[in-house]
Structures are given as C-alpha cells and as structure tokens.
Amino acid sequence: MIFADKLIDLRKKNGMSQEELAEKMNVSRQAVSKWEGAQSVPDLNRILALSRIFSVTTDYLLNDEIEILDDEPVIGDDDEKSLRKVTMEEAAAFLKINEKNARRTAFAVFLCIFSVIPLILLGVAGEGGRIPLSEDGAGVLGLIILLLIVAVAVGIFMVSDSEMNLYKYLGEESIDTEYGVSGMVREKKKNYGFSYTRDKILGSILCIISVIPMIGSALISESDFTYAIGLCIMLFICAYGVYFLVRAENINEGFEKLLEECKFSKENKAVKKEYDSRPSIGKIYWLIVTALFLVDGFISDDWGDNWIILVIGAVLYGVVVEFSKLFGGKSGKL
C-alpha cells in the first residue's frame, strides 16, 4: 500500500477531515489533498509530524510493502459516505438561521415562564374581590390565558424546529467541512465571544437578583396580593434572564456544531446515538407537572392557589436536569 492510501486510511480511522489534518500539520488543505492523491509527498519533518499525530512509525508510512495490520478496522464505503460534506454556503446559511432561531427559542422559553404570571395575579385578585369575577372564574380565566401563551410558545418551538430540521445532521453526524469553513466559523465565534460572555453574565445576574422583589414584598406587607406581586416580578425578571442565557447558548452551539467541539465532538456524537433511543426526561417531567396541576385544580376546585405546583416544578426542574446528567451518562438526554 502506497503512502497516499495509508494517509487516507489513517485520517478516516481517526475521524479527521482533510481540513482538520491540514490545521494540525500547519499546511493548506490543498497540500493534504495532493498527498492523498499521490501528487506529492511531504518532507521528512512532516512525515515525523504525521507519525506522531496517528501514532504510527515512519517506516509504516514510507515503506510501501508494509500493509494495514490485521487488527486494524477497515473503513468501508458506507463509512466514507456517512462523512457528510459541509460547504461554505451551507455553513453560512446555517449560522444565519441558527442565530434567528436562537432568539425565537429564547423568546418562547420566556413566554413559558411568563405564562404563569396572569394565572397568579387573577387568582389572587379574584380571591380578594379586587376584580368583578369570582375566585373560580378568575382562576379559570388565568388558566385559559396560560394555555394560550404556552400554545404560542409551542408554535414558536415548532417553527424553529422545522427550520432547523434541514441542519439536524450537524449535531448528530460526523462531518467533513469544505476548505475555509472552519476558519470562517472560528472567526465568527471569536467576534461573538464578547456578546456571549455579556449575555451569560447578564442572564445569570438577573436570575440571581430576581428573588429580591419576592423577599421585599414579604417584608413590606403580609397580604397575599402584595406577595403575589413580588412573585410575579420575580418570575418576569427570571424569564428575562433566562432569555439571555438561552439565546447566548443556542448561538454558541451553532459554532460548536460546525467546529465539532465540546458536546458536539465526534466522540460525543457517537455516545449520543445510544441515548437518543431513550425517552426525553424533560418531556416526561413536564407532562407529570402539568398533569398534577390540572388534576389538583379540578379536584380541589381551587385555581387560585394551585399555581404553586408550577412554580415548584420550575424550581425542581434544575435538580432533575443535574441528576439526569449525573446518572444518564455523557449525553444525558433532556
């Protein structure tokens, strides 16, 4: 087997694209392409670099009489076809759509948190006779508004998911990027770095200080209405903070998908396939929380107070997420 064939074989077995190997070797992708096309042979220093990268001897690389070892897996045609090519145009289009949908998704999450506020306010106002509705009527109206807001949020999620479905393979399959794609993505990620850090810090701060209005309301007055106002302000500030966090993370994940970094590395993608067959913990969790909320409301006929189930559910969700990651393996699906 000649050097060119051995280089192709080693590169594929290590899950590298030509561009990735070129970056490790500090050469152009065209140079790697010429080596693999038997149009040229690298100099001795680069041969030594290749032997270190692939953990093989220089003798194996240069001696045509040495074939592939029997215990080495052979990459077949199916594996070659599975390495999907990503062009510069596809990468640019994906980043544009991903940024737009990151804002949409963040807003939809904001709506989900915000949806509880009308239910709380109407329930407390109805109980205190502050509006011309009975306590039950106010609770039912609040529930209707909650469902309408959540329905809008779900619609946004579905639209975003539909648009991103074309690029779903980026988060699930190993890819081979066209020359220049990685450089372009890294440049955009670098330029976004300040905004990413700013939004993460701002979102975290808002989530932390969001509890202040609720504590303040409890100190100002012992009335349920004042406490409910403080709770609603807390939820609004928290929702706004989560908006920044979700938007920043989703935009950053777009860069990581194209660069195959962090949780989208080739190794993690392989592990993720094992967990994709499992039901989503997040979906099951919120189905249970919603069912408890509805069952308690209809049985007790008290829609003015059972909103606390949703609030407790939102708080405990973070615990569920962390336990899922701890016991669910690398890809802990949520």
N, C-alpha and C positions, 0 to 999 in steps of 0.2 A: 504494500500500500504506500503510495507516494505521500509526501508531506502535506499537500493540499487536502487530500482526503482525510488524513489524520486530524488536521486542524478543524475541518468541518465537523468531524465526528466528536472531537473533544468539546468544541464550542456548544454543540447541541446537547451533549450529555450534562453540561454544566448550566444549561438553561440560559445561555447568553445570546444576545443578538449581535450582529456584526458591529453595530454602533457601540454597544456596551464593551465589547472586547477592544475596539479602537480606543475608547476612552481610557481603559486600563493600561493600554500599551502606549498611550500618548501619540497616536498616529491618526490619520484620517480613515474614514470608513472605506474609502476607495482603495487604500493600501491593503486593508484586510480582505477586501473583495478580490484584489489581484492575487494575494497569497492563496486564497481558496480556489481561484480559477487557474492556478498553476501558471500565472503570467509573470510572477516574480517570486523571489524567496527572501525572507527577512535576513538582516545581517546577524552576526553572531550574538551581539548584545540583546537583540530582540528574541532570538531563539532561546537565550537563557531566561528572558522575562517570561516567555510562553511556558517554559518548563516549570517555572515557579507558580504561575497562575493555575496551571492544570495539574500540578503535582506529578509530572512525568519526567523521565530522563531526556536529556538532549539526544542521546543515542536513539531513543524511541522515535523522536521527531524527525531525525535526519536519516536514519537507516531505513530504506525502503523495504528491506527484507523482513523487518520486524512487523508482524501483523497485530491486529487487535487481540488482546488477551481473552481467553475463553470465558473468564468470569466477569468480563465487562458487558453490560447490557448493550444490545444493538438498537439503535434508533431506527424505527421503520418509517415507511411513507406516511402512516397515519399521524405519527408524532410531528413530522415536518409540516403536515397540513394544518395541525392544530395550533401552530405558532402563527397567529393572525397578524397580518401586516397593518400598521397604522401609518397613514400618510400625513404629511404636513397639513393638508386641507382638513382631514378628519380630526386631527388633534386640535386645530384652531376652532373648528365648529363645535367640538365637544366642550372646550373650555368656555366658549361663549354661552352655550345652552346651560352648562353646569352652573355658571355664575347667576344666570337669570333664575334658574330653578332653586338655587340655594336661598335666594331672597323669598321666593314663593313658599318654599317649605318652612322657612323660619317664621313667616307671617302666619302660616297655617297652624304651627305649634303655638304661636302667640294667641290665636283665636281659641284654641282648645283650652288654654289656661284661663283666658278672659271669659269664656262662656259660663263659668261658674258664678261670676260677679252678679249678673242680673237675677239669678236664682236666689242668691243670698240676700240682696237688697229687697227684692219683692217679698221674700218670705218673712223677713224681719219687719218690713213696713206693714205687711198685711196683719201680722200678729199684733202690732202695736196700734192698729187702726189709723195709720198715717195715710193710707190711700183708700179710695172707695171700693175696696174689694175685701172679701172675707179672707181669712188666713189660708183656707184650702184653695180658694180661687187664685190668690196671689202666688201660691206655691205651684199650681198647675201652669199659670202663665209663665212663671220663671222657668219651669221645665221645658215648655214649648220653645221659649227663646233660646235656652241652652241647646236644645236639639237642632234648631235652625242654624245656630252659629257653628255647631260641630259639623252639620251637614255641609256648610260652605267650606269648612276646613278640609273635610274628606274629599270634596270635589277638587280642591286645590291640590291635595296629595295625588289624586288620580290623574289629573292633567300633567303634573310634574313627572309622575312615574311613566306615563305614556310617552312623553317626550324623551325621557332618559332611557327608555327601553332599547332604543337603537344602539346605545353605547353600554349596555349591560355587561357585555363581554369584557370590558376593561377591568371590572372589579372581580371577574371570575376566571378568566383565562390568561395564560402567559402570552405576551405579545412581542412582536418584533417591530420596532419603530423605524421609520424612514430616516435617512441621514439628516441631521439638523433638528429633528423633533425634540430630542432630549435637551439639547442646548437651548432651544426656544422656550420649552416648558420651565427649565431651571431659571432662566432669566425672568420669566413672568412670576414665578414663585418667589424669587428674590425681591422683585418690585412690590409684591403683595405682602411681604414679611411685616412691614410696619403696620399696615391695616389689620393684619391677622392678630398681631400682638395687642394692638389697641382695642380691638373688639373683644378679645378674650378677657383682657383686664377689665374693661368697662362692664361687660356682661357679668363677670364674677363679682365685681363690686356692687352692682345693682341687686344681684341675688342675695348678697350678704346683708346689705342695709335694708332690704325690703321688709324685714321683720320689725324695723323701728316703728312704723306707723301703728302696727297692731299693739306693740308694747305701750306706745304713747297713749293710744285710745283707752287702754285699760287703766292707765294712771289718771287720765282726765275725768273719766266718768265710768260708773259701773253699769250703765244702761246697755241693754243688748244692741240697741241701734248704733250707739257710738262704737261699740266693739266691732259690729258688723262693718261699719265704715272703715275702720282701721284695717280689718281683714281684707276688704276689697281693694284698698290702696296697696296693701302688701302684695296681693295677687297681681295687680296691674304692674307694679314695679318689677316683680319677679318675672312676669311674662315678657316685659320689655328686655330684661337682662338675658333671658333665655333666647330671645330673638337674636341678639348679637352673637351669642355663643354658637347657636345652630348655624347661622349664616356663615360665620367665620370658619367653622369646622367643615361644612359642606364644600365651600370654595377650596379650602386647602386640600381636602380629599380628592378633588378633581386633579390637582397637580400630582398627588401621590399615586393615583391610578395610572397616569401616563408614565411616570417615572418608576413604577412598581416598587414603591418604598413603603416602609412601616407595615401596616396590616394588609397592604396590597402587594407585598413582595411575592415572588414566585412560590416560596415555601409556604407562606400563609394561605395563598390561594389553593394550594394542594390540600391543606388541612381543612379549609373552609368547606370543600366539597363534601367532607364527611359529615359536617354538621348541618348542611343545607337541607338534608332529608328530615331533620327534626322539626317539630312544630315551633313556631316563634313564641318564646316565653312572654315577650311583651304583649302580643295579641291575646294570649290566654289570660294574662294578668288583668288587662283592662276589660276583657269580657266578664271576668268574675266580679271586678269592682262595680262595673255598670249594672250587672245583674243584682248585686247586693243593694245598690242604690234604689233600683226600681222596685224590687221585692219589698224592701223596708218601707218605701214610700206608700205603696198600695196597701200593705198590711196594716201599718200604723196610721195611715191616712194623715201623715204629718209631713208635708213637703217643706215646711218652714224650717225644720231643724236637721233633716237627714242629709243636707248638703255637706255636713261634716264628713260623711263617708268618702266623698270625692276628694276633699282636702287631705284627709288621712291617706287615701290611696295615692295621691300625687306625691306626698312626702315619703311614703314607704317604697315607692317605685325605685327610687335611687338605691335603696338597700337591696331590692330584688335584682337590679342591674349588676351590682357589685358581686353578689353571691353567684349570679349566673356566670360572670367572668371567672370567678374563683374556681367553681366546680364544673364549668362547662368546657374547659379546655381553652386552647388558644383563641378560637374564633367565637366563643360564647355567643351564640345567635340570639338576638333580641327582637 
